């Protein structure tokens, strides 16, 4: 089966549409989102409706948990830009959409084959940028989650594509930067963790929408970095009254 897996749409309708269209063209049979459907950009309701309308399997990210905090009268643990954006999302979403978002699970085993987390198997808000952070995440994946699903997981949160592998015999963690259209062949006995990046606010230095395609028949993972209408997404951010910095970073890919 071919899975289309993406993360962090962050209310960017144009970026999300590009990811879904690439999944459609590739022939993906199931779609999966690693969280943070809302936040940062101008179209939270439209993005919620799009993932639901396409039967995307979703977990929640820290921005969905931020909605819950706001509902409970708490201040989400976010920086100023993220906080302003999640307040915007909260105001633009009706109660039904908000309730659906906060009801999503923090992690999920998909078809008994792979796990989906937002930040890490160790903690949903943990960022994985370095090999030492990946090593802690693999420790949690291997020890806290049963096989065979613990041989593979997909994450997001950092907004940057990445690939990590753990060799249990050599006790070694390896990582690699992901170039456009990179494909990995999964080796039996290894454990893998792939960061799908972000289809809504990519921070890998390019103004793109990113995703991964996982072929469970051939055990391959392929990355896609896609162009989309960044200028339209930027205009919407500026017109919405959100901080101009959020529009600027879309063009910078950072």
C-alpha positions in Angstrom: 0.0 0.0 0.0 1.2 3.5 -0.7 0.8 6.1 2.1 1.0 9.8 1.7 2.3 11.3 5.0 2.7 15.0 5.7 2.9 17.2 8.8 2.3 20.7 10.0 -0.1 22.2 7.5 -0.5 25.2 9.9 -3.6 26.7 8.3 -1.7 27.1 4.9 -4.4 26.1 2.5 -2.1 26.4 -0.6 0.7 24.3 0.9 -1.8 21.7 2.0 -3.5 21.5 -1.4 -0.1 21.0 -3.1 0.7 18.1 -0.7 -2.7 16.4 -1.3 -2.4 16.9 -5.0 1.0 15.2 -5.1 -0.4 12.3 -3.0 -3.2 12.0 -5.5 -0.9 12.0 -8.5 1.4 9.4 -6.8 -1.6 7.1 -6.2 -1.5 7.2 -2.4 -4.2 5.0 -1.0 -4.1 6.4 2.6 -3.3 9.8 3.8 -1.7 10.6 7.2 -1.0 13.9 9.0 1.5 14.1 11.9 -0.3 17.1 13.6 -0.4 20.9 13.7 -3.2 21.3 11.2 -3.8 24.9 12.5 -1.7 27.8 13.6 0.6 30.4 11.9 -1.3 31.0 8.7 -4.7 32.3 7.6 -7.0 29.4 6.7 -7.5 27.2 9.8 -11.2 26.2 9.0 -10.5 25.5 5.3 -7.5 23.3 6.3 -9.6 21.4 8.8 -12.3 20.8 6.3 -9.8 19.7 3.6 -8.1 17.0 5.8 -11.5 15.8 7.0 -13.0 15.8 3.5 -10.0 13.7 2.3 -10.3 11.2 5.2 -6.8 12.0 6.4 -5.7 9.9 9.4 -4.7 12.6 11.9 -3.0 13.1 15.2 -2.8 16.3 17.1 0.2 18.5 17.5 1.2 21.2 20.1 -1.0 23.7 18.3 -4.1 21.5 18.7 -3.2 21.1 22.4 -2.8 24.9 22.4 -6.5 25.2 21.4 -7.4 23.0 24.4 -5.3 25.3 26.7 -7.1 28.3 25.4 -10.5 26.7 25.9 -9.5 25.8 29.5 -8.4 29.4 30.2 -4.7 28.5 30.1 -1.8 30.2 28.3 -0.2 27.7 25.8 3.6 27.3 26.2 4.4 29.0 22.9 6.5 31.9 21.6 4.7 35.2 20.9 4.2 34.6 17.2 2.8 31.2 17.7 0.6 32.4 20.5 -0.9 35.2 18.5 -1.5 32.7 15.6 -3.2 30.1 17.7 -5.5 32.7 19.2 -6.4 33.7 15.6 -7.1 30.0 14.8 -9.2 29.6 17.9 -11.4 32.6 16.9 -11.7 31.5 13.2 -12.8 27.9 14.1 -16.3 27.1 15.3 -16.8 24.8 18.3 -17.4 21.7 16.2 -14.1 22.1 14.4 -12.2 22.9 17.6 -13.7 19.9 19.4 -12.6 17.6 16.5 -9.1 18.9 16.6 -8.6 18.6 20.3 -10.1 15.1 20.3 -7.4 13.7 18.1 -4.9 11.3 19.6 -1.3 12.3 20.4 0.1 9.2 18.7 -1.2 6.5 16.5 -0.3 3.0 15.2 -1.4 2.9 11.5 -2.5 -0.5 10.2 -0.1 -2.2 12.6 2.8 -1.2 10.4 4.1 2.2 11.6 3.6 4.8 14.3 2.9 8.4 13.9 4.1 11.0 16.4 4.2 14.8 16.3 7.5 15.5 18.0 9.0 12.2 19.2 8.1 8.8 20.6 9.6 10.1 23.8 7.4 13.1 24.1 4.9 14.8 21.8 6.5 18.2 22.1 10.2 17.1 21.8 12.1 18.5 18.9 14.6 16.2 17.1 17.3 18.1 15.3 20.5 16.3 16.4 21.6 12.6 16.5 21.6 12.6 20.3 18.0 13.7 20.3 17.2 11.0 17.8 19.0 8.4 20.0 16.7 9.2 22.9 13.7 9.0 20.6 14.8 5.6 19.3 15.2 4.3 22.9 11.6 5.2 23.6 10.4 3.8 20.2 12.2 0.4 20.7 11.5 0.0 24.5 8.0 1.5 24.9 6.3 0.4 21.7 5.8 -3.2 20.6 7.0 -4.7 17.3 6.5 -4.8 14.4 5.2 -1.2 14.5 8.2 0.1 16.4 10.5 -0.5 13.4 9.2 2.6 11.7 7.7 5.9 12.6 7.0 9.3 11.1 7.2 12.6 12.9 7.0 16.4 12.3 7.2 19.4 14.6 10.6 20.7 13.4 9.3 21.7 10.0 12.5 20.2 8.4 12.7 16.9 6.6 15.1 14.4 8.1 15.9 10.7 8.1 17.2 8.6 11.0 18.1 5.0 11.3 19.0 2.8 14.3 21.0 -0.4 13.9 20.2 -2.5 17.1 23.2 -4.8 16.6 25.8 -2.0 16.2 23.9 0.2 18.6 24.4 3.1 16.2 22.1 5.9 15.2 22.6 7.5 11.8 21.0 10.6 10.3 21.0 12.2 6.9 19.9 15.4 5.3 17.1 15.0 2.8 17.5 16.3 -0.7 14.6 16.6 -3.2 13.2 13.3 -4.3 15.4 11.3 -1.9 14.3 7.6 -1.6 15.3 5.2 1.2 15.1 1.4 1.1 14.3 0.1 4.6 16.6 -2.7 5.8 15.1 -5.6 7.8 16.1 -5.4 11.5 16.7 -1.7 11.5 14.5 1.0 13.1 13.6 4.1 11.2 12.3 7.6 12.0 11.4 10.0 9.2 10.5 13.6 9.6 8.0 14.7 7.0 8.9 18.3 7.4 6.0 20.7 6.9 3.5 21.3 4.1 2.5 24.6 5.6 5.7 26.4 6.9 8.8 24.5 5.7 12.0 25.7 7.5 14.6 23.8 5.5 15.7 26.9 3.5 13.2 26.6 0.6 9.7 28.0 0.2 8.1 24.5 -0.5 5.5 22.1 0.8 7.0 18.8 1.9 5.7 15.2 2.4 6.8 11.6 2.3 5.5 8.6 0.4 5.8 5.2 2.1 5.4 2.1 0.0 4.7 -0.8 2.4 5.0 -3.4 -0.3 8.5 -2.4 -1.4 9.5 -0.9 2.0 10.6 2.4 0.5 10.2 6.0 1.8 10.4 8.9 -0.7 10.5 12.6 0.1 8.9 15.3 -2.0 9.6 19.0 -1.9 6.9 20.8 -3.8 6.4 24.3 -5.2 3.1 26.0 -4.3 1.5 29.5 -4.5 3.6 31.0 -1.7 2.7 34.6 -2.6 -1.0 33.8 -2.3 -0.5 32.3 1.2 1.6 35.3 2.2 -1.1 37.8 1.0 -3.7 36.0 3.1 -1.5 36.2 6.2 -1.0 40.0 5.7 -4.7 40.6 5.0 -5.7 38.6 8.1 -3.8 40.9 10.5 -1.4 38.1 11.6 2.2 39.2 12.3 3.9 40.1 9.0 6.9 38.0 10.1 4.8 34.9 9.5 4.3 35.9 5.8 8.0 36.7 5.5 9.2 33.4 6.7 7.0 31.5 4.2 9.0 33.1 1.4 12.3 32.4 3.1 11.5 28.8 4.0 12.8 29.4 7.5 
